[in-house]
Amino acid sequence: SHIHVKFKQGILTIDYTLPQRDNVKISIFTGYGALIAQNAIGLQNAGSSSSSLNMSQMPRGTYIVKITTGSYREARPINITR
């Protein structure tokens, strides 16, 4: 898998690995599919990267973290609890 997500002390951290140099966009959706945050990172080299988002103000529940690149997209659910 390309993505690992973790939530700790209000911070959502997304670790991901790119198989090749590519454009990267990270999107966060509610469980109902509404887009609530988007981080267009842009062109990144192949290898491991990490991105963090402050989600301490978000209500608890299930969110979908989606990484979109030129060559693949992958989504992961994350449960935010307090």
C-alpha positions in Angstrom: 0.0 0.0 0.0 1.1 3.5 -0.7 -0.6 5.3 2.2 -0.6 5.2 6.0 -2.7 7.6 8.0 -2.6 8.3 11.7 -4.4 10.7 13.9 -2.8 11.9 17.2 -3.5 15.0 19.3 -5.6 16.6 16.7 -3.0 16.2 13.9 -3.7 14.0 10.9 -0.4 12.7 9.4 -0.4 11.1 6.0 2.7 9.1 5.0 2.9 8.0 1.4 5.3 6.6 -1.1 5.5 7.7 -4.7 6.6 5.1 -7.3 7.8 7.9 -9.6 8.0 11.7 -9.7 4.5 12.9 -9.9 2.0 15.6 -9.0 0.3 15.0 -5.6 -3.0 16.2 -4.2 -4.4 15.2 -0.8 -8.1 15.5 -0.2 -10.1 14.9 2.9 -13.8 14.0 2.6 -16.5 13.4 5.2 -18.0 9.9 5.3 -20.8 11.4 3.2 -18.4 12.4 0.5 -18.3 16.2 1.1 -14.8 17.7 0.5 -13.6 19.5 3.6 -9.9 20.0 3.0 -7.6 19.8 0.0 -3.8 20.2 -0.2 -2.4 20.4 -3.7 1.2 19.6 -3.0 2.3 19.7 -6.6 5.3 17.9 -8.2 7.2 15.6 -5.8 10.1 13.2 -6.4 9.7 9.5 -6.0 10.1 8.0 -2.6 8.5 8.6 0.8 6.8 11.8 1.9 4.6 13.0 4.7 1.9 15.6 5.0 0.1 16.8 8.1 -3.2 18.6 8.6 -4.6 20.0 11.8 -8.0 18.4 12.3 -8.5 19.3 16.0 -11.6 21.4 15.1 -13.3 18.6 13.2 -16.2 16.7 14.7 -15.5 13.1 15.5 -16.4 10.5 12.9 -15.1 8.8 9.8 -13.3 10.7 7.2 -11.8 9.6 3.9 -8.2 10.6 3.1 -7.6 10.4 -0.7 -4.2 10.8 -2.5 -4.4 11.6 -6.2 -1.4 11.5 -8.5 -1.0 11.4 -12.2 -0.7 7.6 -12.2 -2.9 6.4 -9.3 -5.4 7.4 -6.6 -5.9 5.7 -3.3 -8.2 6.3 -0.4 -8.1 5.4 3.2 -10.7 5.8 6.0 -9.6 7.4 9.2 -11.7 7.5 12.4 -11.4 10.7 14.4 -12.2 10.3 18.1 -11.7 12.6 21.0 
